[in-house]
Amino acid sequence: MKQKRRKFSPEFKTKVVLEALSERQSLTEIAQKHELRPNQVTMWKREFLDNASDVFSKGEKMWHSEQDIAQEKEQLFTTIGQLKVEVDWLKKNCSEQNPVRTTRHDRERAFGSQPDPTV
């Protein structure tokens, strides 16, 4: 029967990599201790070291993204305000110039072919 592929949490991987970086035990010993293959520990260690600089740059990226979000939010509020003014102006001017008139045909089409009690 085929074994299911094991999935490891980021916390577990970090624990194993930190043990490997401490170099108190060989990679083979660490792998045996955690029931892994030594090449898996080596891959995690390489990935960890390759991405270590991101830990210190994320704060800067987050700060920039928060600024971008605040700026975009302000622009959206401005646009919403402009659109609201335009809609209000159109409602006012269109209703004054073109009053809505409905005919019997329009009412029947909108509400079905039911007889209109007001006619």
Secondary structure, 3 states (H helix, E strand, C coil): CCCCCCCCCHHHHHHHHHHHHHCCCCHHHHHHHCCCCHHHHHHHHHHHHHCHHHHHHHHHHHHHHHHHHHHHHHHHHHHHHHHHHHHHHHHHHHHHHCCCCCCHHHHHHHHCCCCCCCC
